[in-house]
Amino acid sequence: MQVFSLEREQQWDPKHHVEKILGRIADGDVTVACWEPGQISPYHCHPHATEIYFCFSGGGIMRTPKETVPITPGAFVVHPPGEVHEYENGPARTLLFRVRYGSDMLAHHYDWRGNQDWQQSPADADYYRRNPVRDWQPAGPAAVTSSAGAWHFRSES
Protein backbone atom coordinates (compact mmCIF):
# COMPACT_ATOMS: atom_id res chain seq x y z
CA MET A 1 0.00 0.00 0.00
CA GLN A 2 1.10 3.54 -0.73
CA VAL A 3 -0.41 6.55 1.07
CA PHE A 4 0.00 10.17 0.01
CA SER A 5 -1.22 13.58 1.18
CA LEU A 6 -1.97 15.90 -1.73
CA GLU A 7 -1.74 18.93 0.54
CA ARG A 8 1.73 17.96 1.82
CA GLU A 9 2.99 17.02 -1.66
CA GLN A 10 1.89 20.18 -3.49
CA GLN A 11 4.52 22.35 -5.20
CA TRP A 12 3.89 25.58 -7.11
CA ASP A 13 5.73 27.41 -9.88
CA PRO A 14 4.48 30.69 -11.38
CA LYS A 15 6.15 29.90 -14.73
CA HIS A 16 4.78 26.39 -15.40
CA HIS A 17 2.36 23.95 -13.81
CA VAL A 18 4.05 21.31 -11.66
CA GLU A 19 3.40 17.59 -12.12
CA LYS A 20 4.99 15.60 -9.30
CA ILE A 21 4.89 11.82 -9.64
CA LEU A 22 4.19 10.46 -6.17
CA GLY A 23 4.45 6.77 -6.94
CA ARG A 24 4.50 4.12 -9.61
CA ILE A 25 2.00 1.31 -9.40
CA ALA A 26 1.96 -1.65 -11.81
CA ASP A 27 1.56 -0.15 -15.32
CA GLY A 28 0.98 3.42 -14.18
CA ASP A 29 1.68 6.28 -11.84
CA VAL A 30 -0.08 8.69 -9.49
CA THR A 31 0.69 12.40 -9.60
CA VAL A 32 -0.19 15.66 -7.90
CA ALA A 33 -0.54 18.47 -10.45
CA CYS A 34 -0.39 22.07 -9.20
CA TRP A 35 -1.62 24.95 -11.36
CA GLU A 36 -1.28 28.68 -10.82
CA PRO A 37 -4.10 30.93 -12.14
CA GLY A 38 -4.29 31.01 -15.94
CA GLN A 39 -1.70 28.32 -16.65
CA ILE A 40 -2.42 26.15 -19.71
CA SER A 41 -1.15 22.68 -20.54
CA PRO A 42 0.09 21.71 -23.98
CA TYR A 43 -2.63 20.28 -26.23
CA HIS A 44 -1.44 16.66 -26.22
CA CYS A 45 -2.29 12.97 -26.08
CA HIS A 46 -0.91 9.76 -24.64
CA PRO A 47 -1.41 7.14 -27.39
CA HIS A 48 -0.88 4.17 -25.07
CA ALA A 49 -2.12 5.42 -21.69
CA THR A 50 -5.38 6.34 -20.00
CA GLU A 51 -5.20 9.56 -17.98
CA ILE A 52 -7.62 10.36 -15.15
CA TYR A 53 -7.74 13.75 -13.40
CA PHE A 54 -9.57 14.45 -10.12
CA CYS A 55 -10.00 18.08 -9.03
CA PHE A 56 -9.16 18.41 -5.34
CA SER A 57 -9.38 22.23 -5.21
CA GLY A 58 -9.61 25.20 -7.58
CA GLY A 59 -10.75 24.44 -11.11
CA GLY A 60 -10.55 25.29 -14.76
CA ILE A 61 -11.61 23.83 -18.08
CA MET A 62 -10.64 20.72 -20.01
CA ARG A 63 -10.77 20.73 -23.80
CA THR A 64 -10.84 17.92 -26.32
CA PRO A 65 -11.60 18.31 -30.03
CA LYS A 66 -15.28 17.60 -29.32
CA GLU A 67 -15.94 19.15 -25.88
CA THR A 68 -15.03 21.85 -23.43
CA VAL A 69 -16.06 21.04 -19.86
CA PRO A 70 -15.70 22.80 -16.51
CA ILE A 71 -13.49 21.11 -13.94
CA THR A 72 -14.56 21.91 -10.38
CA PRO A 73 -13.69 20.47 -6.96
CA GLY A 74 -14.92 16.90 -6.74
CA ALA A 75 -15.10 16.44 -10.53
CA PHE A 76 -12.97 13.99 -12.46
CA VAL A 77 -12.35 13.39 -16.13
CA VAL A 78 -11.08 10.28 -17.93
CA HIS A 79 -9.05 10.57 -21.14
CA PRO A 80 -8.81 7.24 -22.98
CA PRO A 81 -5.59 6.41 -24.84
CA GLY A 82 -4.98 8.78 -27.75
CA GLU A 83 -7.57 11.43 -26.79
CA VAL A 84 -6.07 14.87 -27.44
CA HIS A 85 -6.73 17.27 -24.56
CA GLU A 86 -5.72 20.54 -22.93
CA TYR A 87 -6.29 21.88 -19.41
CA GLU A 88 -6.65 25.62 -18.77
CA ASN A 89 -6.60 26.66 -15.15
CA GLY A 90 -9.12 29.15 -13.80
CA PRO A 91 -8.60 32.21 -11.58
CA ALA A 92 -7.42 30.33 -8.44
CA ARG A 93 -4.66 27.88 -7.66
CA THR A 94 -5.75 24.35 -8.55
CA LEU A 95 -4.69 21.02 -7.14
CA LEU A 96 -5.40 18.01 -9.37
CA PHE A 97 -4.74 14.34 -8.65
CA ARG A 98 -3.79 12.34 -11.75
CA VAL A 99 -3.69 8.61 -12.39
CA ARG A 100 -2.11 7.30 -15.60
CA TYR A 101 -1.91 3.70 -16.69
CA GLY A 102 -0.96 1.90 -19.86
CA SER A 103 1.94 0.41 -21.74
CA ASP A 104 3.69 3.78 -22.34
CA MET A 105 3.16 7.23 -20.76
CA LEU A 106 4.78 9.07 -23.70
CA ALA A 107 2.93 12.26 -24.70
CA HIS A 108 2.72 13.78 -28.17
CA HIS A 109 2.23 17.56 -28.19
CA TYR A 110 0.10 19.27 -30.83
CA ASP A 111 -0.03 22.91 -29.71
CA TRP A 112 0.56 25.04 -26.61
CA ARG A 113 -1.56 28.17 -26.36
CA GLY A 114 0.03 30.96 -24.38
CA ASN A 115 3.57 29.63 -24.78
CA GLN A 116 5.16 31.68 -27.56
CA ASP A 117 8.51 29.88 -27.18
CA TRP A 118 7.07 26.40 -27.79
CA GLN A 119 7.83 24.59 -31.03
CA GLN A 120 6.48 21.19 -31.98
CA SER A 121 9.16 18.50 -32.17
CA PRO A 122 9.70 16.68 -35.48
CA ALA A 123 8.57 13.41 -33.83
CA ASP A 124 5.31 15.01 -32.64
CA ALA A 125 4.70 16.63 -36.05
CA ASP A 126 5.18 13.21 -37.66
CA TYR A 127 2.80 11.59 -35.14
CA TYR A 128 0.03 14.12 -35.93
CA ARG A 129 0.60 13.81 -39.68
CA ARG A 130 -0.12 10.10 -39.27
CA ASN A 131 -2.89 10.68 -36.68
CA PRO A 132 -4.59 13.98 -37.56
CA VAL A 133 -6.58 15.82 -34.91
CA ARG A 134 -10.15 16.08 -36.19
CA ASP A 135 -12.68 18.74 -35.20
CA TRP A 136 -10.09 20.76 -33.24
CA GLN A 137 -10.80 24.45 -32.90
CA PRO A 138 -8.31 26.54 -30.96
CA ALA A 139 -9.94 28.15 -27.95
CA GLY A 140 -10.37 31.87 -28.08
CA PRO A 141 -9.94 34.11 -25.08
CA ALA A 142 -12.62 33.87 -22.42
CA ALA A 143 -14.24 30.75 -23.86
CA VAL A 144 -15.22 30.03 -20.30
CA THR A 145 -15.36 32.48 -17.43
CA SER A 146 -15.85 32.04 -13.73
CA SER A 147 -17.80 34.10 -11.24
CA ALA A 148 -18.30 33.12 -7.62
CA GLY A 149 -16.97 29.64 -8.37
CA ALA A 150 -19.44 28.89 -11.19
CA TRP A 151 -18.19 28.35 -14.74
CA HIS A 152 -20.07 29.97 -17.62
CA PHE A 153 -19.61 29.01 -21.27
CA ARG A 154 -19.58 31.73 -23.92
CA SER A 155 -21.87 31.19 -26.88
CA GLU A 156 -19.93 30.18 -29.99
CA SER A 157 -22.29 31.76 -32.54
N, CA and C atoms as an extended XYZ file, in Angstrom:
471
Properties=species:S:1:pos:R:3:atomname:S:1:resname:S:1:resid:I:1 pbc="F F F"
N         0.845       -1.176        0.000 N   MET     1
C         0.000        0.000        0.000 CA  MET     1
C         0.891        1.240        0.000 C   MET     1
N         0.435        2.244       -0.731 N   GLN     2
C         1.102        3.538       -0.732 CA  GLN     2
C         0.079        4.586       -0.300 C   GLN     2
N         0.483        5.505        0.558 N   VAL     3
C        -0.414        6.546        1.073 CA  VAL     3
C         0.252        7.899        0.830 C   VAL     3
N        -0.535        8.854        0.326 N   PHE     4
C        -0.004       10.171        0.013 CA  PHE     4
C        -0.951       11.249        0.537 C   PHE     4
N        -0.421       12.408        0.834 N   SER     5
C        -1.216       13.583        1.179 CA  SER     5
C        -1.017       14.619        0.083 C   SER     5
N        -2.086       14.909       -0.658 N   LEU     6
C        -1.974       15.903       -1.726 CA  LEU     6
C        -1.553       17.258       -1.175 C   LEU     6
N        -2.085       17.626       -0.016 N   GLU     7
C        -1.743       18.931        0.544 CA  GLU     7
C        -0.274       19.014        0.942 C   GLU     7
N         0.299       17.935        1.455 N   ARG     8
C         1.726       17.957        1.818 CA  ARG     8
C         2.629       17.870        0.591 C   ARG     8
N         2.170       17.247       -0.472 N   GLU     9
C         2.990       17.023       -1.658 CA  GLU     9
C         2.953       18.174       -2.666 C   GLU     9
N         2.049       19.123       -2.484 N   GLN    10
C         1.885       20.178       -3.488 CA  GLN    10
C         3.144       21.034       -3.621 C   GLN    10
N         3.433       21.436       -4.871 N   GLN    11
C         4.522       22.348       -5.198 CA  GLN    11
C         4.018       23.304       -6.280 C   GLN    11
N         4.405       24.556       -6.193 N   TRP    12
C         3.886       25.577       -7.106 CA  TRP    12
C         5.014       26.274       -7.830 C   TRP    12
N         4.758       26.667       -9.078 N   ASP    13
C         5.734       27.411       -9.876 CA  ASP    13
C         4.958       28.403      -10.736 C   ASP    13
N         5.233       29.696      -10.599 N   PRO    14
C         4.476       30.688      -11.382 CA  PRO    14
C         4.744       30.619      -12.879 C   PRO    14
N         5.801       29.948      -13.307 N   LYS    15
C         6.148       29.898      -14.727 CA  LYS    15
C         5.523       28.714      -15.459 C   LYS    15
N         5.249       27.611      -14.746 N   HIS    16
C         4.775       26.392      -15.402 CA  HIS    16
C         4.082       25.516      -14.364 C   HIS    16
N         3.002       24.866      -14.762 N   HIS    17
C         2.357       23.951      -13.814 CA  HIS    17
C         3.337       22.853      -13.406 C   HIS    17
N         3.149       22.327      -12.217 N   VAL    18
C         4.048       21.310      -11.664 CA  VAL    18
C         3.312       19.986      -11.622 C   VAL    18
N         3.910       18.951      -12.214 N   GLU    19
C         3.396       17.587      -12.117 CA  GLU    19
C         4.434       16.775      -11.359 C   GLU    19
N         4.069       16.333      -10.173 N   LYS    20
C         4.993       15.602       -9.303 CA  LYS    20
C         4.496       14.163       -9.179 C   LYS    20
N         5.254       13.230       -9.746 N   ILE    21
C         4.886       11.820       -9.642 CA  ILE    21
C         5.150       11.360       -8.214 C   ILE    21
N         4.091       10.888       -7.561 N   LEU    22
C         4.192       10.458       -6.172 CA  LEU    22
C         4.574        8.991       -6.054 C   LEU    22
N         4.135        8.186       -7.004 N   GLY    23
C         4.449        6.769       -6.943 CA  GLY    23
C         4.131        6.080       -8.250 C   GLY    23
N         4.760        4.947       -8.431 N   ARG    24
C         4.499        4.118       -9.611 CA  ARG    24
C         3.851        2.834       -9.123 C   ARG    24
N         2.765        2.475       -9.795 N   ILE    25
C         2.001        1.306       -9.395 CA  ILE    25
C         1.701        0.493      -10.643 C   ILE    25
N         2.178       -0.744      -10.675 N   ALA    26
C         1.956       -1.646      -11.811 CA  ALA    26
C         2.307       -0.934      -13.115 C   ALA    26
N         1.327       -0.780      -14.026 N   ASP    27
C         1.562       -0.148      -15.323 CA  ASP    27
C         1.175        1.329      -15.324 C   ASP    27
N         1.385        2.029      -14.211 N   GLY    28
C         0.983        3.419      -14.180 CA  GLY    28
C         1.674        4.218      -13.100 C   GLY    28
N         1.155        5.419      -12.894 N   ASP    29
C         1.680        6.280      -11.845 CA  ASP    29
C         0.568        7.154      -11.289 C   ASP    29
N         0.841        7.738      -10.117 N   VAL    30
C        -0.075        8.693       -9.489 CA  VAL    30
C         0.699        9.984       -9.276 C   VAL    30
N         0.026       11.095       -9.538 N   THR    31
C         0.689       12.396       -9.598 CA  THR    31
C        -0.169       13.458       -8.921 C   THR    31
N         0.478       14.430       -8.297 N   VAL    32
C        -0.188       15.656       -7.902 CA  VAL    32
C         0.214       16.702       -8.944 C   VAL    32
N        -0.786       17.426       -9.452 N   ALA    33
C        -0.543       18.472      -10.455 CA  ALA    33
C        -1.013       19.801       -9.875 C   ALA    33
N        -0.121       20.775       -9.827 N   CYS    34
C        -0.391       22.073       -9.202 CA  CYS    34
C        -0.363       23.168      -10.268 C   CYS    34
N        -1.433       23.939      -10.313 N   TRP    35
C        -1.622       24.946      -11.360 CA  TRP    35
C        -1.842       26.321      -10.750 C   TRP    35
N        -1.064       27.272      -11.192 N   GLU    36
C        -1.285       28.679      -10.822 CA  GLU    36
C        -2.384       29.246      -11.730 C   GLU    36
N        -3.033       30.348      -11.316 N   PRO    37
C        -4.096       30.933      -12.138 CA  PRO    37
C        -3.657       31.180      -13.576 C   PRO    37
N        -4.500       30.752      -14.526 N   GLY    38
C        -4.294       31.012      -15.942 CA  GLY    38
C        -3.323       30.092      -16.662 C   GLY    38
N        -2.634       29.201      -15.967 N   GLN    39
C        -1.698       28.317      -16.651 CA  GLN    39
C        -2.446       27.342      -17.566 C   GLN    39
N        -1.806       27.001      -18.681 N   ILE    40
C        -2.417       26.147      -19.707 CA  ILE    40
C        -1.449       25.018      -20.037 C   ILE    40
N        -1.985       23.809      -20.145 N   SER    41
C        -1.146       22.677      -20.543 CA  SER    41
C        -0.970       22.674      -22.053 C   SER    41
N         0.025       21.947      -22.536 N   PRO    42
C         0.085       21.712      -23.981 CA  PRO    42
C        -1.143       20.906      -24.410 C   PRO    42
N        -1.569       21.098      -25.635 N   TYR    43
C        -2.627       20.276      -26.231 CA  TYR    43
C        -1.911       19.005      -26.673 C   TYR    43
N        -2.247       17.866      -26.061 N   HIS    44
C        -1.441       16.661      -26.220 CA  HIS    44
C        -2.275       15.400      -26.062 C   HIS    44
N        -1.657       14.265      -26.330 N   CYS    45
C        -2.293       12.973      -26.077 CA  CYS    45
C        -1.245       11.969      -25.613 C   CYS    45
N        -1.727       10.901      -25.033 N   HIS    46
C        -0.910        9.758      -24.643 CA  HIS    46
C        -1.462        8.561      -25.420 C   HIS    46
N        -0.838        8.185      -26.534 N   PRO    47
C        -1.407        7.142      -27.393 CA  PRO    47
C        -1.621        5.791      -26.715 C   PRO    47
N        -0.817        5.502      -25.679 N   HIS    48
C        -0.885        4.169      -25.073 CA  HIS    48
C        -1.193        4.222      -23.583 C   HIS    48
N        -1.812        5.299      -23.122 N   ALA    49
C        -2.119        5.419      -21.693 CA  ALA    49
C        -3.459        6.107      -21.485 C   ALA    49
N        -4.179        5.662      -20.476 N   THR    50
C        -5.381        6.340      -20.001 CA  THR    50
C        -4.934        7.335      -18.940 C   THR    50
N        -5.556        8.510      -18.933 N   GLU    51
C        -5.202        9.556      -17.982 CA  GLU    51
C        -6.484       10.009      -17.277 C   GLU    51
N        -6.459        9.981      -15.954 N   ILE    52
C        -7.625       10.361      -15.146 CA  ILE    52
C        -7.209       11.517      -14.242 C   ILE    52
N        -7.990       12.594      -14.269 N   TYR    53
C        -7.743       13.748      -13.399 CA  TYR    53
C        -8.909       13.911      -12.432 C   TYR    53
N        -8.585       14.134      -11.150 N   PHE    54
C        -9.572       14.450      -10.119 CA  PHE    54
C        -9.228       15.827       -9.578 C   PHE    54
N       -10.218       16.722       -9.533 N   CYS    55
C       -10.002       18.082       -9.029 CA  CYS    55
C       -10.209       18.102       -7.520 C   CYS    55
N        -9.122       18.334       -6.798 N   PHE    56
C        -9.158       18.412       -5.338 CA  PHE    56
C        -9.580       19.812       -4.891 C   PHE    56
N        -9.016       20.845       -5.542 N   SER    57
C        -9.376       22.232       -5.208 CA  SER    57
C        -9.110       23.112       -6.422 C   SER    57
N        -9.769       24.275       -6.459 N   GLY    58
C        -9.609       25.201       -7.581 CA  GLY    58
C       -10.504       24.802       -8.735 C   GLY    58
N        -9.973       24.845       -9.944 N   GLY    59
C       -10.749       24.444      -11.112 CA  GLY    59
C       -10.342       25.193      -12.359 C   GLY    59
N       -10.840       24.702      -13.462 N   GLY    60
C       -10.552       25.290      -14.762 CA  GLY    60
C       -11.406       24.620      -15.814 C   GLY    60
N       -10.869       24.491      -17.005 N   ILE    61
C       -11.608       23.834      -18.081 CA  ILE    61
C       -10.706       22.824      -18.786 C   ILE    61
N       -11.331       21.755      -19.248 N   MET    62
C       -10.636       20.719      -20.007 CA  MET    62
C       -11.223       20.730      -21.402 C   MET    62
N       -10.340       20.720      -22.403 N   ARG    63
C       -10.774       20.731      -23.802 CA  ARG    63
C       -10.306       19.470      -24.510 C   ARG    63
N       -11.183       18.948      -25.337 N   THR    64
C       -10.837       17.920      -26.318 CA  THR    64
C       -11.347       18.467      -27.648 C   THR    64
N       -11.083       17.797      -28.761 N   PRO    65
C       -11.604       18.310      -30.031 CA  PRO    65
C       -13.131       18.404      -30.063 C   PRO    65
N       -13.814       17.627      -29.261 N   LYS    66
C       -15.276       17.605      -29.317 CA  LYS    66
C       -15.972       18.340      -28.181 C   LYS    66
N       -15.282       18.576      -27.054 N   GLU    67
C       -15.944       19.150      -25.885 CA  GLU    67
C       -15.040       20.105      -25.132 C   GLU    67
N       -15.676       21.027      -24.429 N   THR    68
C       -15.026       21.854      -23.425 CA  THR    68
C       -15.889       21.743      -22.180 C   THR    68
N       -15.289       21.280      -21.078 N   VAL    69
C       -16.065       21.038      -19.859 CA  VAL    69
C       -15.418       21.731      -18.670 C   VAL    69
N       -16.251       22.211      -17.734 N   PRO    70
C       -15.695       22.800      -16.515 CA  PRO    70
C       -15.169       21.700      -15.597 C   PRO    70
N       -14.066       21.994      -14.940 N   ILE    71
C       -13.490       21.105      -13.939 CA  ILE    71
C       -13.588       21.854      -12.606 C   ILE    71
N       -14.327       21.291      -11.675 N   THR    72
C       -14.564       21.914      -10.379 CA  THR    72
C       -14.208       20.921       -9.278 C   THR    72
N       -14.031       21.385       -8.042 N   PRO    73
C       -13.689       20.467       -6.956 CA  PRO    73
C       -14.684       19.299       -6.874 C   PRO    73
N       -14.121       18.111       -6.789 N   GLY    74
C       -14.921       16.896       -6.744 CA  GLY    74
C       -15.149       16.256       -8.097 C   GLY    74
N       -14.897       16.972       -9.181 N   ALA    75
C       -15.099       16.435      -10.531 CA  ALA    75
C       -13.872       15.643      -10.964 C   ALA    75
N       -14.103       14.659      -11.832 N   PHE    76
C       -12.971       13.989      -12.456 CA  PHE    76
C       -13.288       13.712      -13.908 C   PHE    76
N       -12.226       13.613      -14.697 N   VAL    77
C       -12.352       13.394      -16.131 CA  VAL    77
C       -11.413       12.249      -16.517 C   VAL    77
N       -11.870       11.420      -17.455 N   VAL    78
C       -11.079       10.280      -17.929 CA  VAL    78
C       -10.774       10.488      -19.406 C   VAL    78
N        -9.492       10.489      -19.748 N   HIS    79
C        -9.053       10.570      -21.145 CA  HIS    79
C        -8.576        9.190      -21.572 C   HIS    79
N        -9.284        8.534      -22.500 N   PRO    80
C        -8.813        7.236      -22.983 CA  PRO    80
C        -7.538        7.400      -23.808 C   PRO    80
N        -6.816        6.315      -24.052 N   PRO    81
C        -5.588        6.407      -24.842 CA  PRO    81
C        -5.829        7.129      -26.173 C   PRO    81
N        -4.939        8.074      -26.472 N   GLY    82
C        -4.984        8.777      -27.748 CA  GLY    82
C        -5.889        9.995      -27.798 C   GLY    82
N        -6.682       10.260      -26.753 N   GLU    83
C        -7.571       11.435      -26.793 CA  GLU    83
C        -6.749       12.703      -26.567 C   GLU    83
N        -6.800       13.610      -27.531 N   VAL    84
C        -6.071       14.870      -27.443 CA  VAL    84
C        -6.826       15.787      -26.486 C   VAL    84
N        -6.083       16.429      -25.568 N   HIS    85
C        -6.728       17.272      -24.563 CA  HIS    85
C        -5.790       18.380      -24.091 C   HIS    85
N        -6.431       19.384      -23.473 N   GLU    86
C        -5.722       20.545      -22.926 CA  GLU    86
C        -6.451       20.958      -21.659 C   GLU    86
N        -5.699       21.335      -20.625 N   TYR    87
C        -6.294       21.885      -19.408 CA  TYR    87
C        -5.897       23.350      -19.296 C   TYR    87
N        -6.898       24.199      -19.028 N   GLU    88
C        -6.647       25.621      -18.772 CA  GLU    88
C        -7.135       25.936      -17.377 C   GLU    88
N        -6.216       26.378      -16.520 N   ASN    89
C        -6.604       26.660      -15.147 CA  ASN    89
C        -7.414       27.948      -15.051 C   ASN    89
N        -8.268       27.992      -14.047 N   GLY    90
C        -9.119       29.154      -13.799 CA  GLY    90
C        -8.396       30.222      -12.997 C   GLY    90
N        -9.165       31.046      -12.258 N   PRO    91
C        -8.602       32.205      -11.577 CA  PRO    91
C        -7.943       31.912      -10.225 C   PRO    91
N        -8.012       30.682       -9.743 N   ALA    92
C        -7.422       30.332       -8.440 CA  ALA    92
C        -6.422       29.193       -8.623 C   ALA    92
N        -5.548       29.042       -7.650 N   ARG    93
C        -4.664       27.877       -7.656 CA  ARG    93
C        -5.507       26.608       -7.687 C   ARG    93
N        -5.018       25.608       -8.423 N   THR    94
C        -5.752       24.353       -8.554 CA  THR    94
C        -4.830       23.183       -8.240 C   THR    94
N        -5.386       22.243       -7.486 N   LEU    95
C        -4.685       21.019       -7.142 CA  LEU    95
C        -5.452       19.850       -7.749 C   LEU    95
N        -4.803       19.167       -8.703 N   LEU    96
C        -5.396       18.009       -9.368 CA  LEU    96
C        -4.634       16.758       -8.964 C   LEU    96
N        -5.350       15.652       -8.856 N   PHE    97
C        -4.743       14.343       -8.646 CA  PHE    97
C        -4.889       13.584       -9.954 C   PHE    97
N        -3.773       13.021      -10.454 N   ARG    98
C        -3.794       12.345      -11.747 CA  ARG    98
C        -3.368       10.888      -11.579 C   ARG    98
N        -4.072       10.010      -12.291 N   VAL    99
C        -3.695        8.607      -12.395 CA  VAL    99
C        -3.498        8.321      -13.877 C   VAL    99
N        -2.352        7.731      -14.218 N   ARG   100
C        -2.109        7.297      -15.600 CA  ARG   100
C        -1.788        5.813      -15.570 C   ARG   100
N        -2.295        5.099      -16.562 N   TYR   101
C        -1.906        3.701      -16.690 CA  TYR   101
C        -1.953        3.289      -18.150 C   TYR   101
N        -1.056        2.383      -18.495 N   GLY   102
C        -0.961        1.896      -19.863 CA  GLY   102
C         0.427        1.381      -20.139 C   GLY   102
N         0.652        1.002      -21.383 N   SER   103
C         1.936        0.406      -21.738 CA  SER   103
C         3.044        1.443      -21.925 C   SER   103
N         2.692        2.732      -22.121 N   ASP   104
C         3.690        3.778      -22.344 CA  ASP   104
C         3.055        5.128      -22.019 C   ASP   104
N         3.700        5.927      -21.182 N   MET   105
C         3.158        7.234      -20.764 CA  MET   105
C         3.555        8.364      -21.716 C   MET   105
N         4.305        8.066      -22.759 N   LEU   106
C         4.779        9.072      -23.703 CA  LEU   106
C         3.643        9.973      -24.182 C   LEU   106
N         3.894       11.273      -24.193 N   ALA   107
C         2.925       12.255      -24.698 CA  ALA   107
C         3.404       12.803      -26.033 C   ALA   107
N         2.443       13.071      -26.915 N   HIS   108
C         2.717       13.776      -28.169 CA  HIS   108
C         2.006       15.120      -28.094 C   HIS   108
N         2.758       16.202      -28.327 N   HIS   109
C         2.230       17.561      -28.193 CA  HIS   109
C         1.844       18.119      -29.563 C   HIS   109
N         0.639       18.718      -29.590 N   TYR   110
C         0.097       19.268      -30.831 CA  TYR   110
C         0.245       20.792      -30.886 C   TYR   110
N        -0.035       21.446      -29.768 N   ASP   111
C        -0.025       22.906      -29.710 CA  ASP   111
C         0.147       23.292      -28.245 C   ASP   111
N         0.487       24.566      -28.001 N   TRP   112
C         0.565       25.041      -26.615 CA  TRP   112
C         0.209       26.514      -26.588 C   TRP   112
N        -1.084       26.780      -26.433 N   ARG   113
C        -1.559       28.165      -26.360 CA  ARG   113
C        -0.870       28.890      -25.208 C   ARG   113
N        -0.556       30.140      -25.430 N   GLY   114
C         0.030       30.956      -24.380 CA  GLY   114
C         1.531       30.776      -24.193 C   GLY   114
N         2.133       29.838      -24.892 N   ASN   115
C         3.571       29.626      -24.779 CA  ASN   115
C         4.209       29.956      -26.129 C   ASN   115
N         4.623       31.206      -26.283 N   GLN   116
C         5.159       31.675      -27.557 CA  GLN   116
C         6.504       31.048      -27.911 C   GLN   116
N         7.207       30.487      -26.923 N   ASP   117
C         8.512       29.885      -27.180 CA  ASP   117
C         8.415       28.421      -27.607 C   ASP   117
N         7.229       27.831      -27.500 N   TRP   118
C         7.069       26.405      -27.795 CA  TRP   118
C         7.126       26.149      -29.291 C   TRP   118
N         7.817       25.072      -29.656 N   GLN   119
C         7.833       24.591      -31.033 CA  GLN   119
C         7.599       23.088      -31.006 C   GLN   119
N         6.766       22.618      -31.905 N   GLN   120
C         6.480       21.191      -31.979 CA  GLN   120
C         7.725       20.432      -32.435 C   GLN   120
N         7.998       19.312      -31.791 N   SER   121
C         9.158       18.499      -32.170 CA  SER   121
C         8.880       17.790      -33.492 C   SER   121
N         9.916       17.433      -34.235 N   PRO   122
C         9.700       16.679      -35.476 CA  PRO   122
C         8.962       15.354      -35.231 C   PRO   122
N         9.258       14.678      -34.127 N   ALA   123
C         8.571       13.411      -33.832 CA  ALA   123
C         7.085       13.635      -33.598 C   ALA   123
N         6.727       14.718      -32.882 N   ASP   124
C         5.312       15.007      -32.645 CA  ASP   124
C         4.612       15.436      -33.932 C   ASP   124
N         5.294       16.227      -34.765 N   ALA   125
C         4.704       16.627      -36.051 CA  ALA   125
C         4.434       15.394      -36.907 C   ALA   125
N         5.370       14.448      -36.911 N   ASP   126
C         5.179       13.207      -37.662 CA  ASP   126
C         4.003       12.400      -37.102 C   ASP   126
N         3.903       12.335      -35.764 N   TYR   127
C         2.798       11.593      -35.145 CA  TYR   127
C         1.452       12.169      -35.602 C   TYR   127
N         1.308       13.504      -35.565 N   TYR   128
C         0.027       14.120      -35.926 CA  TYR   128
C        -0.221       14.132      -37.440 C   TYR   128
N         0.823       14.021      -38.248 N   ARG   129
C         0.599       13.812      -39.683 CA  ARG   129
C        -0.048       12.444      -39.906 C   ARG   129
N         0.424       11.453      -39.150 N   ARG   130
C        -0.119       10.099      -39.274 CA  ARG   130
C        -1.441        9.924      -38.526 C   ARG   130
N        -1.691       10.755      -37.519 N   ASN   131
C        -2.892       10.677      -36.678 CA  ASN   131
C        -3.493       12.075      -36.546 C   ASN   131
N        -4.124       12.589      -37.600 N   PRO   132
C        -4.595       13.979      -37.564 CA  PRO   132
C        -5.646       14.210      -36.472 C   PRO   132
N        -5.585       15.406      -35.893 N   VAL   133
C        -6.577       15.822      -34.908 CA  VAL   133
C        -7.783       16.325      -35.685 C   VAL   133
N        -8.912       15.708      -35.480 N   ARG   134
C       -10.146       16.082      -36.188 CA  ARG   134
C       -11.017       16.951      -35.295 C   ARG   134
N       -11.709       17.886      -35.901 N   ASP   135
C       -12.679       18.740      -35.200 CA  ASP   135
C       -12.043       19.660      -34.168 C   ASP   135
N       -10.728       19.894      -34.239 N   TRP   136
C       -10.095       20.759      -33.244 CA  TRP   136
C       -10.259       22.205      -33.643 C   TRP   136
N       -10.689       23.007      -32.704 N   GLN   137
C       -10.800       24.449      -32.900 CA  GLN   137
C       -10.039       25.109      -31.759 C   GLN   137
N        -9.024       25.885      -32.048 N   PRO   138
C        -8.307       26.541      -30.958 CA  PRO   138
C        -9.264       27.393      -30.138 C   PRO   138
N        -9.080       27.377      -28.843 N   ALA   139
C        -9.944       28.154      -27.955 CA  ALA   139
C        -9.583       29.621      -28.058 C   ALA   139
N       -10.590       30.434      -28.102 N   GLY   140
C       -10.367       31.868      -28.082 CA  GLY   140
C       -10.306       32.345      -26.654 C   GLY   140
N        -9.979       33.594      -26.437 N   PRO   141
C        -9.942       34.114      -25.076 CA  PRO   141
C       -11.337       34.105      -24.464 C   PRO   141
N       -11.373       33.836      -23.190 N   ALA   142
C       -12.624       33.869      -22.415 CA  ALA   142
C       -13.677       32.919      -22.950 C   ALA   142
N       -13.264       31.761      -23.435 N   ALA   143
C       -14.238       30.755      -23.864 CA  ALA   143
C       -15.093       30.326      -22.691 C   ALA   143
N       -14.504       30.348      -21.522 N   VAL   144
C       -15.223       30.030      -20.298 CA  VAL   144
C       -14.781       31.035      -19.258 C   VAL   144
N       -15.712       31.554      -18.493 N   THR   145
C       -15.360       32.480      -17.430 CA  THR   145
C       -15.925       31.964      -16.121 C   THR   145
N       -15.415       32.480      -15.044 N   SER   146
C       -15.855       32.042      -13.726 CA  SER   146
C       -16.293       33.254      -12.928 C   SER   146
N       -17.399       33.085      -12.205 N   SER   147
C       -17.803       34.100      -11.241 CA  SER   147
C       -18.357       33.375      -10.033 C   SER   147
N       -17.860       33.723       -8.876 N   ALA   148
C       -18.302       33.116       -7.621 CA  ALA   148
C       -18.222       31.589       -7.679 C   ALA   148
N       -17.177       31.078       -8.336 N   GLY   149
C       -16.965       29.639       -8.369 CA  GLY   149
C       -17.782       28.884       -9.397 C   GLY   149
N       -18.634       29.558      -10.170 N   ALA   150
C       -19.438       28.887      -11.193 CA  ALA   150
C       -18.855       29.190      -12.562 C   ALA   150
N       -18.737       28.178      -13.399 N   TRP   151
C       -18.187       28.352      -14.737 CA  TRP   151
C       -19.307       28.630      -15.716 C   TRP   151
N       -19.074       29.572      -16.630 N   HIS   152
C       -20.069       29.974      -17.618 CA  HIS   152
C       -19.449       29.872      -19.003 C   HIS   152
N       -20.115       29.168      -19.919 N   PHE   153
C       -19.612       29.013      -21.269 CA  PHE   153
C       -20.118       30.146      -22.137 C   PHE   153
N       -19.219       30.693      -22.967 N   ARG   154
C       -19.581       31.730      -23.923 CA  ARG   154
C       -20.221       31.078      -25.131 C   ARG   154
N       -21.227       31.684      -25.665 N   SER   155
C       -21.869       31.187      -26.880 CA  SER   155
C       -20.902       31.258      -28.029 C   SER   155
N       -20.852       30.238      -28.849 N   GLU   156
C       -19.930       30.177      -29.993 CA  GLU   156
C       -20.635       30.509      -31.296 C   GLU   156
N       -21.545       31.446      -31.328 N   SER   157
C       -22.289       31.761      -32.544 CA  SER   157
C       -21.588       32.767      -33.412 C   SER   157
